[in-house]
Every structure is written in structure tokens, then in C-alpha cells.
């Protein structure tokens, strides 16, 4: 009697003599497949200079020192909700750099330069996915524009922060990133935890969209461990990556069903971190659910958090602020010109409104030093 394995082998050998039609079962819902530039080629075209690499190294080390208690400054990730225009991003960077220098003793300022946006349903997915904002999805152009912009900003000695949403795009820009975020929708993703375990920069995990903190604590535990997983090399080749684990990781409180930036919320989050054997420290996002999606409430949240810091709370190691040249937001409407310096995703406070908030945070750090002796 012929076994099922023998029958399969004979059938496969017979069919190997002919060209098989895989289109019956594969790629049925793929409309097209386009070539993608390799990260290595892009880096060759837009290399990181010695000066740029020095900025990245210094800022990463400074953030790491904060996370490990060697630096008492506050990490401030500030900038537009998303990037949609190179010139406007540079204009913002030119305004932010003097503020970074002014508060260098108290704040580690990192410019938020987000190229990818998670969508609850559908919508514009960001500068890498659709750099022309017209649904043309010129992704090769997008990754090149993104790298060019990061080099332009870092060339002003201003470190940058991104959100890691896609699992392939980091290979194009991660060598330039000083701090990275894993968003509320992806904190629970095993693939993103594995990615974070191999990233060279410090990484913050946001609490879940429902406000749950344990999912972020679990993510930190996972990211600090070694992993082996499939990925794409700089040369564009599929490979197995083995990581050492990333101990420059922390939680970000961004609210959920209710805000979670108060002293009681910080206590609860740190209790959860302690149960997981993790350092009791948090970064607080002034935006998203913490401001109830009302951009001006970021100023109110900032005042509350600054008060906690000034009272001596060293567990707050950083904050996030959504800020653009001008306040508010706007929709992308075909054929309609965009207002300059206004976000096309979440609403932001203006840069003029950001400056006193940075000053308030710097003064809070100074007060914390005095309170702690």
C-alpha cells in the first residue's frame, strides 16, 4: 500500500516536470508589486556624516543616562504630530534649536519627527507612505525624503524622535534616530517588541488605548530580552536577526478611557512597573487621551506635570508635547491649498504656546533639584 507521504512525493515529482500555476491560491488580492530601494543604497546616497553621528550618539547616551539615574534632566520630545512638509519641519527646527540650547542644563530636547501615522480605519498614513499627500504612494520617494529631512535637522545639532510603526522602514532611518516610540496600538505586538529589542536607541512604549499599563510593562520586559526573528537587512535581503535586548526602555502614559497624568496615575503605573521588576519611571504624553484630544489642554496637563516635578518627583523622566508652527489642525482636501505650519493629523499647540511650556518645565526641574537636596 502506498503511504500518503509517498503519494505526495510522487505527485510532486511528476508536477515538477511542468510549470505550476500558483496564481490560483497566491496573491489573489494584490493589485501590484513595485520595486523598493534598498536601505544600503539610500544610506550611500544620503550618508550620515561624522558630525551627525556624534549628535545621535551624544543624545542617545544622554537619554540613557536619564533612564539609569545618572542624569536628572527631563527628556522633552516635542514637535508636530506628523511631518508633511520639509520646509515647515526645518522652520520648526530652526525655532526649537535656540530653546534646546537655552534649557540645556535642565531639559534634553528631542524634536518629534513622525513619518508614519497609525489609522483607526483609513486615512493618510504619513510622509513615508504618501509624501505627495495625493494617494500616489510614492514610497521610494518617501523614504528618501524622510532620510534627507532627518539629516537636515540633525545637521542643526538637534536630535530627532520617531514612532516605529512599520517593521521595514526602520532600516532606512534608524541610524539617525535618538529616541523611538512604540504606539498604543502596537505596544502589544510581539513583532514591535522584538524590533525594540534590537534598536540602537532608547524606546518608549505607550500604555494601551484603553489606558492599561500592564501591556506596556510587559512590552518592556519583552524588549529587554534577546530575540530571534525574521527581518530585512540593509541590503534588502531577508535574514534571521538575533538581538541582545534593549535596556534603554520605558513606559509612556498617554491616557486611555480617562487621562492618566496625575500623581495618583503615576503612583499606579510605577506600582505596576515594580511588580514586573522594572524601574519606577514614566514619560507623560501631554496630548492624545491625556488632553481629551483638545490640543490647548496640553498646556493645562503640562502645568500639572510640572507641579509634580517641582515637588520632587524623580519618577517622571520625560514628557511629550504635540506642537507645530501654528495651532490647530486641517484636513487634506484635493485641490485645496494647505494652511502653512498647521498639522494635517492631530491638532497641535503653536510654537509660541510651546515656548513658555518649555520654560515652565525647565523651572520645575530646577525646583526638583532643590527639593531633593
VEXDREN-2710 file (C-alpha; in Angstrom, 1 decimal):
% VEXDREN-2710
k/r/px/py/pz
1/UNK/0.0/0.0/0.0
2/UNK/1.3/3.4/-0.9
3/UNK/1.6/5.8/2.1
4/UNK/0.2/9.4/1.9
5/UNK/3.7/10.7/2.1
6/UNK/4.9/8.5/-0.8
7/UNK/1.8/9.5/-2.8
8/UNK/2.5/13.2/-2.2
9/UNK/6.2/12.8/-3.2
10/UNK/5.3/11.0/-6.4
11/UNK/2.7/13.6/-7.3
12/UNK/5.2/16.5/-6.5
13/UNK/7.9/14.9/-8.7
14/UNK/5.5/14.5/-11.6
15/UNK/4.3/18.0/-11.3
16/UNK/7.9/19.4/-11.1
17/UNK/8.3/18.5/-14.7
18/UNK/5.8/21.2/-15.6
19/UNK/5.4/24.9/-14.7
20/UNK/2.9/25.1/-11.9
21/UNK/0.2/27.8/-11.7
22/UNK/0.4/29.4/-8.3
23/UNK/-1.9/32.2/-9.1
24/UNK/-4.9/30.0/-8.2
25/UNK/-4.0/30.3/-4.5
26/UNK/-1.4/33.1/-4.1
27/UNK/-1.6/36.9/-4.4
28/UNK/-5.3/37.0/-5.2
29/UNK/-5.8/40.4/-3.6
30/UNK/-2.5/42.0/-4.6
31/UNK/-3.1/44.6/-7.3
32/UNK/0.6/45.3/-8.0
33/UNK/4.2/44.7/-6.6
34/UNK/6.7/47.6/-7.1
35/UNK/10.4/47.6/-6.6
36/UNK/11.7/49.2/-3.3
37/UNK/15.1/50.8/-3.0
38/UNK/17.4/49.1/-0.5
39/UNK/18.3/50.8/2.8
40/UNK/22.0/50.4/1.9
41/UNK/21.6/52.3/-1.4
42/UNK/19.7/55.0/0.3
43/UNK/22.3/55.3/3.0
44/UNK/25.0/55.5/0.3
45/UNK/23.2/58.4/-1.3
46/UNK/22.4/60.2/2.0
47/UNK/25.2/59.2/4.4
48/UNK/25.4/60.3/8.0
49/UNK/28.5/62.5/8.5
50/UNK/30.7/62.3/11.5
51/UNK/29.0/65.4/12.9
52/UNK/25.6/63.8/12.5
53/UNK/26.7/60.5/14.1
54/UNK/28.1/62.5/17.0
55/UNK/24.8/64.2/17.7
56/UNK/23.0/60.9/17.6
57/UNK/25.5/59.2/19.9
58/UNK/25.5/62.0/22.4
59/UNK/21.8/62.4/22.6
60/UNK/21.2/58.6/22.9
61/UNK/23.7/58.4/25.7
62/UNK/22.2/61.4/27.5
63/UNK/18.7/59.8/27.4
64/UNK/20.2/56.5/28.6
65/UNK/21.8/58.3/31.5
66/UNK/18.4/59.7/32.5
67/UNK/16.8/56.3/32.3
68/UNK/19.6/54.8/34.5
69/UNK/19.6/57.6/37.1
70/UNK/22.9/59.2/36.0
71/UNK/21.3/62.5/34.8
72/UNK/18.5/64.4/36.5
73/UNK/17.4/66.3/33.4
74/UNK/13.9/65.9/31.8
75/UNK/13.6/64.4/28.3
76/UNK/11.2/66.5/26.3
77/UNK/10.0/65.0/23.0
78/UNK/8.4/68.0/21.2
79/UNK/7.2/68.7/17.7
80/UNK/4.5/68.2/15.1
81/UNK/2.0/65.3/15.4
82/UNK/3.3/64.3/11.9
83/UNK/5.6/65.7/9.3
84/UNK/4.0/66.6/5.9
85/UNK/6.3/69.4/4.6
86/UNK/10.1/69.6/4.6
87/UNK/10.4/73.4/4.7
88/UNK/7.9/73.7/7.6
89/UNK/9.7/71.0/9.6
90/UNK/13.0/72.9/9.1
91/UNK/11.4/76.2/10.1
92/UNK/10.2/74.5/13.3
93/UNK/13.7/73.0/13.9
94/UNK/15.2/76.5/13.5
95/UNK/12.9/77.8/16.2
96/UNK/13.4/74.8/18.5
97/UNK/17.2/74.7/18.5
98/UNK/17.7/78.0/20.5
99/UNK/15.2/76.7/23.0
100/UNK/17.1/73.5/23.3
101/UNK/20.3/75.5/24.0
102/UNK/18.6/77.8/26.4
103/UNK/17.4/74.9/28.6
104/UNK/20.2/72.5/28.0
105/UNK/21.1/72.3/31.7
106/UNK/17.6/71.2/32.6
107/UNK/16.0/69.6/29.5
108/UNK/17.1/67.1/26.9
109/UNK/15.1/68.4/24.0
110/UNK/14.4/66.0/21.1
111/UNK/12.4/67.0/18.1
112/UNK/9.4/64.9/17.2
113/UNK/9.7/63.9/13.5
114/UNK/7.0/61.4/12.9
115/UNK/6.8/60.0/9.4
116/UNK/4.2/57.2/10.0
117/UNK/0.7/57.5/11.4
118/UNK/-1.5/54.7/12.6
119/UNK/-5.0/54.9/11.3
120/UNK/-8.1/53.6/13.2
121/UNK/-9.8/52.9/9.9
122/UNK/-8.3/54.6/6.8
123/UNK/-6.6/57.9/6.1
124/UNK/-3.3/59.5/5.3
125/UNK/-0.6/57.1/6.6
126/UNK/2.3/59.6/6.7
127/UNK/5.2/61.1/4.8
128/UNK/6.9/57.8/4.0
129/UNK/3.8/56.1/2.7
130/UNK/2.4/59.1/0.7
131/UNK/4.8/62.0/0.6
132/UNK/2.9/63.9/-2.1
133/UNK/-0.4/63.8/0.0
134/UNK/-2.4/62.7/-3.0
135/UNK/-2.7/58.9/-2.8
136/UNK/0.1/58.3/-5.2
137/UNK/2.0/56.2/-2.5
138/UNK/5.4/57.2/-3.8
139/UNK/7.1/55.2/-1.1
140/UNK/10.6/55.2/-2.6
141/UNK/10.4/59.0/-2.7
142/UNK/9.0/59.0/0.8
143/UNK/11.9/57.1/2.4
144/UNK/14.4/59.3/0.6
145/UNK/12.6/62.5/1.7
146/UNK/12.4/61.2/5.2
147/UNK/16.1/60.5/5.4
148/UNK/17.1/63.8/3.8
149/UNK/14.9/65.7/6.3
150/UNK/16.4/63.9/9.3
151/UNK/19.9/64.7/8.1
152/UNK/18.9/68.3/7.6
153/UNK/17.5/68.6/11.2
154/UNK/20.4/66.7/12.9
155/UNK/22.8/68.8/10.9
156/UNK/21.4/71.7/13.1
157/UNK/22.6/69.6/16.1
158/UNK/19.1/68.8/17.0
159/UNK/18.3/65.2/17.9
160/UNK/15.2/63.5/16.5
161/UNK/12.5/61.2/17.6
162/UNK/10.2/58.9/15.6
163/UNK/7.4/56.4/16.1
164/UNK/8.3/52.9/14.8
165/UNK/5.1/51.7/13.1
166/UNK/6.2/49.8/10.1
167/UNK/8.7/46.9/10.6
168/UNK/10.8/47.5/7.4
169/UNK/11.1/51.3/7.3
170/UNK/13.4/51.5/10.4
171/UNK/16.2/50.1/8.3
172/UNK/16.1/53.2/6.2
173/UNK/16.4/55.8/9.1
174/UNK/17.1/54.1/12.4
175/UNK/20.8/55.0/12.4
176/UNK/19.7/58.7/12.7
177/UNK/17.1/58.3/15.5
178/UNK/17.9/59.3/19.1
179/UNK/14.6/58.1/20.6
180/UNK/11.8/56.0/19.4
181/UNK/8.2/55.3/20.4
182/UNK/6.1/52.2/20.1
183/UNK/2.5/53.4/19.9
184/UNK/-0.6/52.4/21.9
185/UNK/-2.0/50.3/19.1
186/UNK/1.3/48.3/18.7
187/UNK/2.7/48.1/22.2
188/UNK/1.1/44.6/22.5
189/UNK/2.5/43.5/19.1
190/UNK/5.2/40.8/19.5
191/UNK/6.9/42.0/16.3
192/UNK/7.3/45.5/17.6
193/UNK/8.6/44.3/21.0
194/UNK/11.2/42.2/19.1
195/UNK/12.0/45.2/16.9
196/UNK/12.6/47.3/20.0
197/UNK/14.9/44.6/21.5
198/UNK/17.3/45.3/18.6
199/UNK/17.0/49.0/18.1
200/UNK/20.1/51.1/18.9
201/UNK/18.2/54.0/20.5
202/UNK/16.1/54.3/23.7
203/UNK/12.5/53.3/23.2
204/UNK/9.3/54.3/25.0
205/UNK/6.2/52.0/25.0
206/UNK/2.8/53.7/25.3
207/UNK/0.1/52.3/27.5
208/UNK/-2.8/50.6/25.7
209/UNK/-5.6/52.6/24.0
210/UNK/-7.8/51.6/26.9
211/UNK/-5.3/53.1/29.4
212/UNK/-4.0/49.7/30.6
213/UNK/-0.4/50.0/31.9
214/UNK/0.4/46.3/32.3
215/UNK/0.6/45.8/28.5
216/UNK/3.4/48.4/28.3
217/UNK/5.2/46.9/31.3
218/UNK/5.0/43.5/29.6
219/UNK/6.4/45.1/26.4
220/UNK/9.4/46.5/28.3
221/UNK/10.1/43.1/29.8
222/UNK/9.9/41.5/26.4
223/UNK/12.1/44.2/24.7
224/UNK/14.8/43.8/27.3
225/UNK/15.2/40.1/26.4
226/UNK/17.1/38.7/23.5
227/UNK/15.0/37.5/20.5
228/UNK/15.4/35.8/17.1
229/UNK/13.1/36.8/14.3
230/UNK/12.8/37.4/10.5
231/UNK/13.7/40.7/9.1
232/UNK/15.2/42.7/6.2
233/UNK/18.9/43.6/6.1
234/UNK/20.3/46.9/4.8
235/UNK/21.0/45.2/1.5
236/UNK/17.3/44.3/1.2
237/UNK/17.9/40.6/1.9
238/UNK/15.6/38.5/4.1
239/UNK/17.5/37.3/7.2
240/UNK/17.2/36.0/10.7
241/UNK/18.1/38.7/13.3
242/UNK/19.3/37.8/16.7
243/UNK/19.1/40.6/19.3
244/UNK/20.7/41.3/22.6
245/UNK/17.8/43.1/24.2
246/UNK/17.3/46.8/24.8
247/UNK/17.5/48.0/28.4
248/UNK/17.0/51.7/27.5
249/UNK/13.3/51.2/27.5
250/UNK/10.5/52.9/29.5
251/UNK/6.7/53.5/29.6
252/UNK/4.7/56.4/28.3
253/UNK/1.5/57.4/29.9
254/UNK/-0.8/58.8/27.2
255/UNK/-4.2/58.3/28.8
256/UNK/-7.0/55.9/27.8
257/UNK/-10.6/56.0/28.6
258/UNK/-9.6/58.7/31.0
259/UNK/-6.4/60.8/31.4
260/UNK/-3.6/59.3/33.4
261/UNK/-1.1/62.1/34.1
262/UNK/-1.9/62.8/37.8
263/UNK/0.2/61.9/40.8
264/UNK/-2.2/59.0/41.5
265/UNK/-1.8/57.7/38.0
266/UNK/2.0/57.9/38.2
267/UNK/1.8/56.0/41.5
268/UNK/-0.4/53.3/39.9
269/UNK/1.9/53.0/36.9
270/UNK/5.0/52.8/39.0
271/UNK/3.4/50.1/41.2
272/UNK/2.8/48.0/38.1
273/UNK/6.3/48.5/36.9
274/UNK/7.6/47.5/40.3
275/UNK/5.6/44.3/40.2
276/UNK/7.3/43.5/36.9
277/UNK/10.7/44.2/38.4
278/UNK/11.2/47.3/36.3
279/UNK/12.5/50.8/37.2
280/UNK/9.7/53.0/38.5
281/UNK/9.8/55.8/36.0
282/UNK/7.5/57.2/33.4
283/UNK/7.3/59.7/30.5
284/UNK/4.0/61.6/30.3
285/UNK/2.4/62.5/27.0
286/UNK/0.5/65.8/27.3
287/UNK/-1.6/65.0/24.2
288/UNK/-3.8/62.2/23.0
289/UNK/-6.2/60.9/25.7
290/UNK/-4.4/62.9/28.4
291/UNK/-5.7/66.1/26.8
292/UNK/-9.0/64.6/25.7
293/UNK/-7.9/65.3/22.1
294/UNK/-8.2/69.1/22.9
295/UNK/-4.8/70.5/21.9
296/UNK/-4.9/73.5/24.2
297/UNK/-5.4/71.3/27.2
298/UNK/-1.8/70.2/26.7
299/UNK/-0.9/73.4/28.5
300/UNK/-3.1/72.5/31.5
301/UNK/-1.6/69.0/31.6
302/UNK/1.9/70.4/31.4
303/UNK/1.2/72.7/34.3
304/UNK/0.0/69.8/36.4
305/UNK/3.0/67.6/35.5
306/UNK/5.5/70.5/36.1
307/UNK/4.0/70.8/39.5
308/UNK/4.6/67.2/40.3
309/UNK/8.2/67.5/39.1
310/UNK/8.8/70.7/41.1
311/UNK/7.5/68.9/44.2
312/UNK/10.4/66.5/43.8
313/UNK/9.0/63.6/41.8
314/UNK/12.0/62.0/40.1
315/UNK/9.9/59.2/38.6
316/UNK/8.8/61.5/35.8
317/UNK/11.8/61.2/33.4
318/UNK/10.2/62.8/30.3
319/UNK/7.3/64.4/28.6
320/UNK/5.8/64.6/25.1
321/UNK/4.3/67.6/23.5
322/UNK/2.5/67.9/20.1
323/UNK/3.5/71.3/18.8
324/UNK/3.7/72.9/15.3
325/UNK/4.4/76.3/13.9
326/UNK/0.7/77.3/14.2
327/UNK/-2.0/75.8/16.4
328/UNK/-4.9/73.5/15.4
329/UNK/-5.3/71.0/12.6
330/UNK/-6.6/70.8/9.0
331/UNK/-7.8/68.1/6.5
332/UNK/-6.1/67.2/3.3
333/UNK/-8.5/68.2/0.6
334/UNK/-7.7/67.5/-3.1
335/UNK/-7.2/70.8/-5.0
336/UNK/-7.2/72.9/-1.8
337/UNK/-4.0/74.6/-0.6
338/UNK/-2.9/73.7/3.0
339/UNK/-2.6/76.4/5.6
340/UNK/1.2/76.8/6.4
341/UNK/2.5/75.3/9.6
342/UNK/-0.7/73.6/10.7
343/UNK/-0.9/69.9/11.4
344/UNK/-2.7/67.5/9.0
345/UNK/-3.3/64.9/11.7
346/UNK/-3.9/65.6/15.4
347/UNK/-4.2/69.2/16.5
348/UNK/-1.1/70.8/18.0
349/UNK/-0.3/73.9/20.1
350/UNK/1.6/76.6/18.3
351/UNK/5.3/77.2/18.8
352/UNK/4.6/80.5/20.6
353/UNK/2.5/78.5/23.1
354/UNK/5.2/75.9/23.4
355/UNK/8.0/78.3/24.5
356/UNK/6.5/79.2/27.9
357/UNK/5.7/75.5/28.5
358/UNK/9.4/74.6/28.0
359/UNK/10.4/77.3/30.4
360/UNK/7.9/76.0/33.0
361/UNK/9.3/72.5/32.7
362/UNK/12.9/73.7/33.0
363/UNK/12.0/75.7/36.1
364/UNK/10.3/72.6/37.5
365/UNK/13.5/70.6/37.1
366/UNK/15.4/73.3/38.9
367/UNK/12.9/73.2/41.7
368/UNK/13.1/69.3/41.8
369/UNK/16.8/69.5/42.4
370/UNK/16.4/71.9/45.3
371/UNK/13.5/69.7/46.7
372/UNK/15.7/66.6/46.6
373/UNK/18.7/68.4/48.1
END
